[in-house]
């Protein structure tokens, strides 16, 4: 599955959570953004590339404590074949009045 397929149609607190690549421009106070953190090239001894790993981050934003939404995102990513490597520190952003945390994951072959 793609990241987009994993993040589509996530329901939380009675609403579908919108998501966007890099920047969210909508009106919802609960949303997800995602971006590529790094690509790792895996090669053999003769420098022949045999696969690339992609490391990604999902940012979770919400007006209320997002732990259950973070768990839904993790479950969806794992169901889609991604490996979750960790979550970031939960923060409250005074300038947006939103909670913000991250989920880091990778796909072993792209």
Secondary structure, DSSP 8 states (H G I E B T S, - for coil): --HHHHHTT-EETTEE-EEEES---SS-SSEEEEEEEEEEEEE-TT--EEEEEEEEEEEEEESS--HHHHHHHHHHHHHTT-EEEEE---EEETTTTEEEEEEEEEES--
